[in-house]
Amino acid sequence: MSATFDVLNQAWIPVVTLDGTEKMLGIRETLVNAHELREIFSASPLEEYSLYRFLGLFLMDALRPESESDIEDLLDAGSFDETAIEKYIALCRSEGVSFDLFDVERPFLQSKFDPALDGEPKPVTVLDFTRANGNNHTHFDHGSKSTARITPDEAMRLLLTTYLFCTAAAQGYPSGVNASPPYYGVIQGNNLFESLVFTLLPIDSIGIQFDSPPVLWRRTTPVIPKQEIGKTSWLHGMLFPTRRIHLLPNEDGTVSSVYLCQGENFVNKPSWRDPYVTYRLGKDGFFPMRPSADKAIWRNLCDIVNIPGGQASQLLTFYRNHQYCDTVDLTLYGVETSQASYLGIYRHSFSFPLALTEKGNTVDMLRLCIQTSETLANALRKAFSKIAVFPDATASLSLQQYYQACEKRFWHFCDQAATTAPGKEDLAAFFDDAGDYAENAFSAAVGSLNLRAAALAVAEQQRGILYKSIQKLKKEACL
């Protein structure tokens, strides 16, 4: 008997109910009962985000909200219309779509096996970025990749993460539509229903072809390795086949191997504007904000909230326009990469006042606060480097403590800015406090060491240089 796995009805989506119970559900049950669920939750940030994106994409194709009022009506309804979802499923099936993960002709979200395109099978672990493969660092995996088996629900989730978080690799493997993976942001509502509604956009605001080509599971043309694509639709780009994948199930339904090779190569990346992504402004224009272990999220907030400057995500812009709530609860998901290597996986949840998104001058103030914090951190780092015997660990800890103090003060500044327009005196007060944090961090670090006379003399000299840097910034704040 051939293996089957029905993604509509069999459990593969990890959710948490309103009373805190953890469950695994299929697509149908997740959407119909979304108003009774709190959230999607996975130990893997990559899986968690991929599920939000997939379900949001499913809803966009099924419900097709033409205007802002359509989304407002949907939110007012308080739950998804089961009839509309069933009608969409029936439409897909009438087109030959199979929701079976292991269907021979149209395996869900995969390519039909073609001996002319698919080479030798690979261990299924190549789909899991948290396992050691190729250039990837070993994380928590020390087993044999050749004997690994995963369950169908795991395989389905890994399909999504492979499409969404792949990066450029050797032998012509292309990166996704966003190039290397960016930070993706999900706005959290009071329940899963609201969170999924906040992933939807009016079709009349999208600005590119919506559904030609169609969403990946409705596509009938084969994925050709390395085929260059210069133009895509919104639905297709949201789950672009940058890899060609075909799972090979065992008799018991588990998966040990997979056909995996290059997929299509989207060559017009500057044209793609991802609705989940914050954009930064560089000398060559806008580019997606990407994870970095060296830069905490609060130091990116001026970009995240910059709706007037066109950097904020489209989803946050739509949310702001409709004033759903005074506070934004945002979760960012991302993976830090370098060439073909995966260096770190991140999930950050935080809140900020919606009012920060409404004024361009407030964004400028936030940017100045962040720049000041970073300028003083560089001055502090330089001062430590001039003391020859200064331990790297002590310097690193001191900088960490300095940034923690700045972050706490920064969020306080944000709360103030949300209620009253910040002025020069508010900015000067932040500069004063940041300068104090830098001086205190330097003194505490030097005081924790038993430095000899020569090193102490250098330390005092560097203290003076640091002090001058602080005074210069304070003076600039008053201009």
C-alpha positions as CSV (number, residue, x, y, z in Angstrom):
1,M,0.0,0.0,0.0
2,S,1.4,3.4,-1.0
3,A,2.1,6.0,1.7
4,T,-0.4,8.9,1.9
5,F,-0.6,12.0,4.0
6,D,-3.6,14.4,3.6
7,V,-2.4,17.9,4.6
8,L,-6.0,19.1,4.7
9,N,-7.1,16.8,7.5
10,Q,-4.1,15.1,9.0
11,A,-2.2,16.8,11.9
12,W,0.9,18.7,11.0
13,I,0.4,22.3,12.1
14,P,1.4,22.9,15.8
15,V,-1.0,25.3,17.5
16,V,-1.9,26.5,21.0
17,T,-5.5,26.9,22.1
18,L,-6.8,29.9,24.1
19,D,-6.5,27.8,27.3
20,G,-2.9,26.9,26.6
21,T,-3.3,23.4,25.3
22,E,-0.9,22.4,22.5
23,K,-2.3,20.5,19.5
24,M,-1.4,19.4,16.0
25,L,-4.1,20.1,13.3
26,G,-4.5,20.0,9.6
27,I,-5.2,22.9,7.4
28,R,-9.0,22.6,7.5
29,E,-9.3,22.5,11.3
30,T,-6.7,25.2,11.8
31,L,-8.5,27.7,9.7
32,V,-12.1,26.9,10.7
33,N,-11.2,27.1,14.4
34,A,-8.6,29.8,14.2
35,H,-10.7,32.1,16.4
36,E,-10.5,29.5,19.2
37,L,-6.7,29.2,18.9
38,R,-4.1,31.5,20.4
39,E,-1.2,31.0,18.0
40,I,1.0,28.8,16.0
41,F,4.0,27.6,18.0
42,S,7.0,25.6,17.0
43,A,10.4,25.1,18.6
44,S,11.8,26.1,15.2
45,P,11.3,29.8,14.4
46,L,11.7,28.9,10.8
47,E,8.8,26.5,10.9
48,E,6.7,28.8,12.9
49,Y,7.0,31.7,10.4
50,S,6.6,29.4,7.4
51,L,3.3,28.2,8.8
52,Y,2.0,31.7,9.2
53,R,3.1,32.6,5.7
54,F,1.6,29.4,4.2
55,L,-1.8,29.8,5.9
56,G,-1.9,33.5,5.0
57,L,-1.2,32.6,1.4
58,F,-3.8,29.9,1.4
59,L,-6.4,32.5,2.7
60,M,-5.3,35.1,0.2
61,D,-6.0,32.7,-2.7
62,A,-9.2,31.4,-1.2
63,L,-10.8,34.6,0.0
64,R,-9.3,37.1,-2.5
65,P,-10.0,40.4,-0.6
66,E,-10.3,43.0,-3.3
67,S,-10.4,46.1,-1.1
68,E,-9.7,47.3,2.4
69,S,-13.3,47.0,3.3
70,D,-13.3,43.3,2.5
71,I,-10.6,42.8,5.1
72,E,-12.4,45.0,7.6
73,D,-15.6,42.9,7.1
74,L,-13.6,39.7,7.6
75,L,-12.2,41.0,10.8
76,D,-15.6,42.0,12.0
77,A,-17.0,38.5,11.3
78,G,-14.6,37.1,14.0
79,S,-13.9,33.8,12.2
80,F,-13.2,32.4,8.8
81,D,-16.1,31.4,6.6
82,E,-16.0,27.6,6.4
83,T,-18.2,27.6,3.3
84,A,-15.7,29.8,1.5
85,I,-12.8,27.6,2.5
86,E,-14.6,24.5,1.3
87,K,-15.5,26.2,-2.0
88,Y,-11.8,26.9,-2.5
89,I,-10.7,23.4,-1.7
90,A,-13.3,22.1,-4.2
91,L,-11.9,24.5,-6.8
92,C,-8.4,23.3,-6.3
93,R,-9.5,19.7,-6.6
94,S,-11.4,20.4,-9.8
95,E,-8.1,21.6,-11.3
96,G,-6.4,18.4,-10.3
97,V,-4.7,19.7,-7.1
98,S,-3.9,16.8,-4.7
99,F,-3.5,17.6,-1.0
100,D,-1.7,14.3,-0.6
101,L,2.0,14.9,0.3
102,F,2.9,11.6,-1.5
103,D,0.6,11.7,-4.5
104,V,2.4,10.2,-7.5
105,E,1.2,12.7,-10.1
106,R,0.9,15.9,-8.0
107,P,2.5,15.6,-4.6
108,F,1.5,18.6,-2.6
109,L,4.0,21.5,-2.9
110,Q,6.5,19.3,-4.8
111,S,7.5,18.4,-8.3
112,K,6.5,15.2,-9.9
113,F,9.5,12.9,-10.3
114,D,11.2,13.3,-13.7
115,P,14.3,11.1,-14.3
116,A,15.5,13.7,-16.8
117,L,15.6,16.4,-14.1
118,D,16.0,14.6,-10.8
119,G,19.4,13.0,-10.1
120,E,20.4,10.7,-7.2
121,P,18.2,10.8,-4.0
122,K,19.7,12.7,-1.1
123,P,19.2,12.2,2.7
124,V,16.2,14.0,3.8
125,T,18.3,15.9,6.3
126,V,19.4,18.3,3.4
127,L,16.0,20.0,4.0
128,D,16.7,20.7,7.6
129,F,19.0,23.7,8.1
130,T,19.5,22.9,11.8
131,R,21.3,19.7,10.9
132,A,24.9,19.4,9.7
133,N,24.9,19.4,5.9
134,G,27.6,20.7,3.6
135,N,28.9,24.0,4.9
136,N,26.4,24.2,7.7
137,H,27.7,24.2,11.3
138,T,26.7,21.2,13.4
139,H,24.0,22.5,15.8
140,F,22.5,19.7,18.0
141,D,22.8,16.9,15.5
142,H,25.4,14.2,15.9
143,G,23.6,11.3,14.2
144,S,24.1,9.7,10.9
145,K,22.3,11.6,8.1
146,S,22.1,8.5,5.9
147,T,19.8,6.7,8.4
148,A,17.7,9.7,9.5
149,R,13.9,9.3,9.2
150,I,11.3,12.0,9.6
151,T,7.6,11.8,9.9
152,P,5.2,13.2,7.2
153,D,4.3,16.2,9.3
154,E,7.9,17.1,9.8
155,A,8.5,16.6,6.1
156,M,5.6,19.0,5.2
157,R,7.0,21.7,7.5
158,L,10.5,21.3,6.1
159,L,9.2,21.8,2.6
160,L,8.0,25.2,3.6
161,T,11.2,26.2,5.3
162,T,13.3,25.0,2.4
163,Y,11.5,27.3,-0.1
164,L,11.4,30.3,2.2
165,F,14.8,30.2,3.9
166,C,17.1,28.8,1.2
167,T,20.2,30.7,0.3
168,A,22.6,30.7,-2.6
169,A,24.9,27.7,-2.7
170,A,27.5,26.1,-4.9
171,Q,26.7,24.4,-8.2
172,G,24.3,27.1,-9.2
173,Y,21.8,26.8,-6.4
174,P,19.9,30.1,-6.5
175,S,18.7,32.2,-3.5
176,G,15.1,33.0,-2.9
177,V,13.1,36.0,-4.2
178,N,14.5,38.1,-1.3
179,A,18.1,37.0,-2.1
180,S,19.6,35.8,1.3
181,P,16.8,35.4,3.8
182,P,15.6,38.6,5.5
183,Y,13.8,39.2,8.8
184,Y,10.1,38.3,8.4
185,G,7.6,40.1,10.7
186,V,4.2,38.7,11.9
187,I,1.8,41.0,13.7
188,Q,0.2,39.1,16.6
189,G,-3.5,39.5,17.3
190,N,-5.6,38.4,20.2
191,N,-6.0,35.0,18.6
192,L,-4.8,33.1,15.6
193,F,-7.7,34.3,13.5
194,E,-6.7,37.9,14.0
195,S,-3.0,37.2,13.4
196,L,-3.8,35.5,10.1
197,V,-6.1,38.4,9.1
198,F,-3.2,40.7,9.7
199,T,-1.2,38.8,7.1
200,L,-3.7,39.7,4.4
201,L,-3.6,42.6,1.9
202,P,-6.2,44.1,-0.4
203,I,-5.5,42.9,-3.9
204,D,-6.0,46.4,-5.2
205,S,-3.0,47.6,-3.2
206,I,-0.5,44.9,-4.3
207,G,0.6,46.6,-7.5
208,I,1.7,43.5,-9.5
209,Q,0.0,40.7,-11.2
210,F,-1.8,38.7,-8.4
211,D,-2.2,35.2,-9.7
212,S,-0.6,34.5,-13.0
213,P,1.3,32.2,-12.5
214,P,-0.9,30.8,-9.7
215,V,0.1,29.8,-6.2
216,L,2.6,26.9,-6.2
217,W,0.1,24.1,-5.3
218,R,-2.1,25.1,-8.2
219,R,0.7,25.3,-10.7
220,T,0.7,22.7,-13.5
221,T,4.0,23.5,-15.3
222,P,7.2,21.8,-14.2
223,V,9.9,23.5,-12.2
224,I,13.0,23.6,-14.4
225,P,16.3,23.7,-12.7
226,K,18.2,27.0,-13.2
227,Q,15.5,28.5,-15.4
228,E,15.8,32.3,-15.1
229,I,12.6,34.1,-14.2
230,G,12.4,37.9,-14.5
231,K,8.8,38.4,-13.5
232,T,6.5,36.6,-11.1
233,S,3.0,37.1,-9.7
234,W,2.3,38.0,-6.0
235,L,0.9,34.5,-5.2
236,H,3.7,32.7,-6.9
237,G,6.4,34.9,-5.5
238,M,5.2,34.4,-1.9
239,L,6.2,30.7,-2.2
240,F,8.6,30.7,-5.1
241,P,10.1,27.3,-6.1
242,T,13.8,28.2,-5.7
243,R,14.4,24.4,-5.2
244,R,13.0,21.5,-7.0
245,I,11.8,18.9,-4.4
246,H,10.3,15.5,-4.4
247,L,9.9,13.5,-1.2
248,L,10.5,9.7,-1.2
249,P,8.3,8.0,1.4
250,N,9.1,4.7,3.1
251,E,6.5,1.9,3.4
252,D,5.7,3.1,6.9
253,G,5.1,6.7,5.7
254,T,8.3,8.1,7.1
255,V,10.8,9.9,4.8
256,S,14.5,9.1,4.6
257,S,15.4,10.5,1.2
258,V,14.4,13.2,-1.2
259,Y,15.1,14.4,-4.7
260,L,16.5,17.9,-4.3
261,C,18.2,20.1,-6.9
262,Q,18.3,23.7,-8.2
263,G,14.9,25.3,-8.8
264,E,14.0,28.4,-10.7
265,N,16.2,31.5,-10.4
266,F,14.4,34.7,-9.9
267,V,16.8,37.3,-11.4
268,N,14.8,40.5,-10.8
269,K,15.1,40.6,-7.0
270,P,15.0,44.4,-6.7
271,S,11.4,44.3,-8.2
272,W,10.1,42.1,-5.4
273,R,8.6,43.8,-2.4
274,D,7.8,41.2,0.3
275,P,4.9,42.3,2.5
276,Y,6.3,40.7,5.6
277,V,9.7,42.4,5.3
278,T,11.2,45.7,6.6
279,Y,13.5,47.5,4.1
280,R,16.6,49.5,4.8
281,L,17.8,52.3,2.7
282,G,21.3,52.1,1.2
283,K,23.3,53.9,-1.5
284,D,21.7,51.7,-4.2
285,G,18.1,51.9,-2.9
286,F,16.0,49.7,-0.6
287,F,17.1,46.3,0.5
288,P,15.6,43.8,3.0
289,M,16.6,44.0,6.6
290,R,18.5,40.8,7.5
291,P,19.5,39.2,10.8
292,S,22.8,39.9,12.4
293,A,24.1,38.6,15.7
294,D,25.9,41.9,16.2
295,K,22.8,44.2,16.0
296,A,20.0,43.8,18.4
297,I,16.4,44.4,17.2
298,W,15.9,47.7,19.0
299,R,18.7,49.2,17.0
300,N,16.6,48.5,13.9
301,L,13.4,50.0,15.2
302,C,13.6,53.3,13.2
303,D,13.5,51.2,10.0
304,I,10.8,48.9,11.3
305,V,8.4,51.8,12.1
306,N,9.3,54.1,9.2
307,I,6.1,54.1,7.3
308,P,6.6,57.7,6.1
309,G,9.9,56.7,4.5
310,G,8.6,53.6,2.9
311,Q,10.7,51.2,4.9
312,A,8.1,49.6,7.1
313,S,6.6,46.3,6.0
314,Q,3.4,46.5,3.9
315,L,1.5,44.6,6.6
316,L,2.5,47.1,9.3
317,T,1.5,49.9,7.0
318,F,-2.0,48.4,6.5
319,Y,-2.3,47.7,10.2
320,R,-1.4,51.4,11.0
321,N,-3.9,52.7,8.5
322,H,-6.7,50.9,10.2
323,Q,-5.6,51.6,13.8
324,Y,-6.5,48.1,14.9
325,C,-4.8,48.7,18.3
326,D,-2.7,51.3,20.1
327,T,0.2,48.8,20.4
328,V,1.9,46.6,17.9
329,D,2.9,43.1,19.0
330,L,5.5,42.0,16.5
331,T,7.5,38.8,16.1
332,L,10.5,38.8,13.8
333,Y,11.8,35.5,12.4
334,G,15.1,35.1,10.5
335,V,18.2,33.1,9.8
336,E,21.7,34.6,9.5
337,T,23.6,33.3,6.6
338,S,27.0,33.7,5.0
339,Q,27.3,32.3,1.5
340,A,25.9,28.8,1.8
341,S,26.4,28.6,5.6
342,Y,23.7,29.0,8.2
343,L,25.1,30.8,11.2
344,G,22.2,31.5,13.5
345,I,18.4,31.3,13.8
346,Y,16.4,34.1,15.5
347,R,12.9,34.8,16.8
348,H,12.3,38.1,18.6
349,S,8.9,39.2,20.0
350,F,8.4,42.8,21.2
351,S,5.8,45.6,21.4
352,F,5.9,49.2,20.5
353,P,3.4,52.1,20.4
354,L,1.6,52.3,17.1
355,A,2.0,56.1,17.3
356,L,5.7,55.8,16.5
357,T,4.7,54.9,12.9
358,E,2.8,58.1,12.3
359,K,5.4,60.9,12.4
360,G,8.5,61.2,10.2
361,N,10.2,63.4,12.8
362,T,9.7,60.8,15.4
363,V,11.5,58.3,13.2
364,D,14.4,60.7,12.8
365,M,14.6,61.1,16.6
366,L,14.7,57.3,17.0
367,R,17.4,57.1,14.4
368,L,19.5,59.7,16.3
369,C,19.1,57.8,19.6
370,I,20.3,54.6,18.0
371,Q,23.2,56.3,16.2
372,T,24.3,57.9,19.4
373,S,24.2,54.6,21.2
374,E,26.3,53.0,18.5
375,T,28.8,55.9,18.3
376,L,29.5,55.7,22.0
377,A,29.8,51.9,21.8
378,N,32.4,52.3,19.1
379,A,34.2,54.9,21.3
380,L,34.0,52.5,24.2
381,R,35.3,49.6,22.1
382,K,38.2,51.7,20.8
383,A,39.1,52.8,24.3
384,F,39.3,49.2,25.5
385,S,41.4,48.2,22.5
386,K,44.1,50.8,23.3
387,I,44.7,49.2,26.7
388,A,47.1,46.4,25.6
389,V,46.4,44.0,28.5
390,F,42.6,44.5,28.5
391,P,40.8,41.1,28.3
392,D,38.5,40.6,25.4
393,A,35.9,39.0,27.6
394,T,35.8,42.0,30.0
395,A,35.4,44.4,27.1
396,S,32.6,42.3,25.5
397,L,30.7,42.1,28.8
398,S,31.1,45.8,29.4
399,L,29.7,46.6,25.9
400,Q,26.8,44.2,26.5
401,Q,25.9,45.9,29.8
402,Y,26.2,49.3,28.1
403,Y,23.8,48.3,25.3
404,Q,21.4,46.8,27.8
405,A,21.2,50.2,29.6
406,C,20.8,52.0,26.4
407,E,18.0,49.7,25.3
408,K,16.0,50.2,28.5
409,R,16.4,54.0,28.1
410,F,15.5,53.8,24.4
411,W,12.2,52.0,25.1
412,H,11.4,54.7,27.6
413,F,12.1,57.3,24.9
414,C,9.7,55.4,22.6
415,D,6.9,55.6,25.2
416,Q,7.4,59.3,25.6
417,A,7.6,59.9,21.9
418,A,4.3,58.0,21.4
419,T,2.4,60.5,23.6
420,T,4.1,63.8,22.9
421,A,6.3,64.9,20.0
422,P,9.9,64.7,21.2
423,G,12.0,67.8,21.1
424,K,15.7,68.7,21.4
425,E,15.4,68.6,25.2
426,D,14.2,64.9,25.0
427,L,17.0,64.1,22.7
428,A,19.6,65.8,24.9
429,A,18.3,63.9,27.9
430,F,18.9,60.6,26.0
431,F,22.4,61.7,25.0
432,D,23.2,62.6,28.6
433,D,22.1,59.2,29.9
434,A,23.9,57.3,27.1
435,G,27.0,59.2,27.9
436,D,26.7,58.3,31.6
437,Y,26.2,54.6,30.6
438,A,29.4,54.7,28.6
439,E,31.4,56.3,31.3
440,N,30.1,54.0,34.0
441,A,30.7,50.9,31.7
442,F,34.3,52.1,31.2
443,S,34.9,52.8,34.9
444,A,33.4,49.5,36.0
445,A,35.4,47.5,33.5
446,V,38.7,49.1,34.4
447,G,37.9,48.9,38.1
448,S,37.3,45.1,37.9
449,L,40.9,44.5,36.8
450,N,44.2,44.8,38.7
451,L,46.0,46.8,36.1
452,R,49.7,47.8,36.5
453,A,50.7,51.4,36.6
454,A,51.5,51.7,32.9
455,A,48.2,50.2,31.9
456,L,46.4,52.4,34.4
457,A,48.0,55.5,32.8
458,V,46.8,54.4,29.3
459,A,43.3,53.7,30.8
460,E,43.1,57.3,32.2
461,Q,44.2,58.7,28.9
462,Q,41.5,56.7,27.2
463,R,38.9,57.8,29.8
464,G,39.7,61.4,28.8
465,I,39.3,60.7,25.1
466,L,36.0,58.9,25.8
467,Y,34.8,61.9,27.9
468,K,35.6,64.3,25.0
469,S,33.5,62.1,22.6
470,I,30.6,62.1,25.0
471,Q,30.8,65.9,25.4
472,K,30.9,66.4,21.7
473,L,27.7,64.4,21.2
474,K,25.9,66.3,24.0
475,K,26.9,69.6,22.4
476,E,25.5,68.4,19.0
477,A,22.2,67.5,20.7
478,C,21.8,71.1,21.8
479,L,22.3,72.7,18.3
